[in-house]
Amino acid sequence: MKIKQTDSLRCDYKIYLEPILATGCQYQGNRLQITRSKYVRYAVIRALIEDDYPLNKLSKKFDKFYAHKINDLHRGMTHKN
């Protein structure tokens, strides 16, 4: 099968976490009823936004993360409700 120019490719990255961090992410993901992968992804997005990295200027798919104040973004990931 040949790749055409119209085909889109997905770039997945393996991230190596220390076992204790992976265990913590798994635990928190289970508490929020999401996968560990999604928990890590949201945590990285939140951290980048808090560090003033312009995600919303790179892609429109991050606009929903800017819709609310940063403190209200995915409340429960690091804040108690």
C-alpha positions in Angstrom: 0.0 0.0 0.0 1.4 3.3 -1.0 0.8 6.5 0.9 -0.8 9.3 -1.1 -0.3 13.0 -0.5 -3.9 13.3 0.8 -3.4 10.6 3.4 -2.9 11.9 6.9 -0.4 10.3 9.3 -0.7 10.1 13.0 2.5 10.6 15.0 2.3 8.8 18.3 5.1 9.1 20.7 6.1 6.7 23.4 6.7 8.5 26.7 8.8 6.8 29.3 7.7 7.6 32.8 9.2 6.6 36.1 7.1 3.7 37.5 5.8 5.8 40.4 4.6 8.6 38.0 2.9 6.0 35.8 1.3 4.5 38.8 0.1 7.9 40.0 -1.3 8.8 36.6 -3.1 5.4 36.4 -4.6 5.9 39.8 -5.8 9.5 39.0 -7.1 8.4 35.6 -9.1 5.6 37.2 -10.6 8.1 39.8 -11.7 10.4 36.9 -12.8 7.4 34.8 -10.4 8.2 32.0 -7.4 6.3 30.6 -3.9 6.9 31.9 -3.0 8.1 28.4 -5.8 10.7 28.4 -4.8 11.8 31.9 -1.2 12.4 30.9 -2.3 14.2 27.7 -4.6 16.6 29.6 -1.9 17.2 32.3 0.7 18.1 29.6 -1.8 20.4 27.9 -2.6 22.1 31.2 1.1 22.5 32.1 1.9 24.0 28.6 -1.0 26.5 28.9 0.0 27.5 32.4 3.6 28.0 31.2 2.2 30.4 28.5 3.0 28.1 25.5 0.8 29.3 22.6 -1.0 26.0 21.9 -4.0 27.9 20.6 -1.9 29.6 17.9 -0.5 26.3 16.7 -3.8 24.4 16.3 -7.5 25.2 16.7 -8.0 21.8 18.4 -6.7 23.4 21.7 -9.2 26.3 21.6 -11.6 24.4 23.9 -8.9 24.4 26.6 -8.7 28.2 26.4 -12.5 28.6 26.6 -12.5 28.8 30.4 -10.1 30.4 32.8 -7.0 28.2 33.4 -8.1 27.5 37.0 -11.4 26.1 35.8 -9.8 24.0 33.1 -10.4 20.3 33.8 -11.1 20.9 37.4 -10.5 17.8 39.3 -7.2 16.9 37.7 -5.2 18.8 40.2 -7.9 20.6 42.3 -10.4 19.2 44.6 -14.0 19.9 43.6 
